């Protein structure tokens, strides 16, 4: 019982930290999606599915572009709230 409660409290803390991270880094989900899409493209290319890999690569590029733009917006928005040398987490 104690172990189950401990796991629940750890998971709740991790979810809270992730929520805070994604609130200050809007582009992070899109960049993470880009990484997974690139891995999926590599798998498609290894199986010879070139047309599918090409279509997914367009979606990956859009995800990366959107993620970078959103990260830039967040950088400008939260730049003043951070002290010098502090890492956003």
C-alpha positions in Angstrom: 0.0 0.0 0.0 2.8 2.4 0.9 4.6 1.6 -2.4 1.5 2.4 -4.4 1.0 5.7 -2.6 4.7 6.6 -3.1 4.4 5.8 -6.8 1.3 8.0 -7.1 3.0 10.9 -5.3 6.1 10.6 -7.6 3.9 10.5 -10.7 1.9 13.5 -9.5 5.1 15.4 -9.0 6.4 14.5 -12.4 3.2 15.5 -14.1 3.3 18.8 -12.2 6.8 19.5 -13.3 6.0 18.6 -16.9 3.0 20.9 -16.8 5.1 23.8 -15.6 7.7 23.0 -18.3 5.2 23.0 -21.1 3.6 26.2 -19.9 6.8 28.1 -20.4 8.0 26.1 -23.5 5.1 26.1 -25.9 7.1 24.7 -28.8 8.5 21.7 -26.8 5.6 19.3 -27.8 6.1 20.1 -31.4 9.8 19.5 -31.2 9.3 16.2 -29.4 6.7 15.3 -32.2 9.4 16.2 -34.8 11.9 13.8 -33.1 9.3 10.9 -33.1 8.4 11.6 -36.7 12.0 11.5 -37.8 12.4 8.1 -36.1 9.2 6.9 -37.9 10.6 8.2 -41.2 13.8 6.3 -40.7 11.8 3.1 -40.1 9.7 3.8 -43.2 12.9 4.3 -45.3 14.4 1.1 -44.0 11.2 -0.8 -45.2 11.3 0.9 -48.6 8.2 3.0 -48.0 9.6 6.1 -49.7 6.4 7.9 -50.6 5.1 7.5 -47.0 8.4 8.8 -45.6 8.2 11.8 -47.9 4.7 12.7 -46.8 5.6 12.3 -43.1 8.8 14.4 -43.6 6.6 17.3 -44.6 4.6 17.0 -41.4 7.9 16.7 -39.5 9.2 19.9 -41.0 5.9 21.7 -40.2 6.1 20.5 -36.6 9.7 21.6 -36.3 9.0 25.0 -37.8 6.1 25.6 -35.5 8.0 24.4 -32.5 10.9 26.8 -33.2 8.6 29.7 -33.7 6.7 29.0 -30.5 10.0 28.5 -28.6 11.1 31.9 -29.9 7.9 33.5 -28.8 8.3 32.0 -25.3 11.9 33.1 -25.1 10.8 36.7 -25.8 7.8 36.5 -23.5 9.5 34.9 -20.5 12.9 36.6 -21.0 12.2 39.4 -18.4 10.8 37.0 -15.8 14.1 35.0 -15.5 17.1 36.2 -13.6 20.4 36.2 -15.3 21.9 32.7 -15.7 18.7 30.9 -14.6 17.6 28.0 -16.7 13.9 27.7 -17.4 12.6 24.4 -16.1 
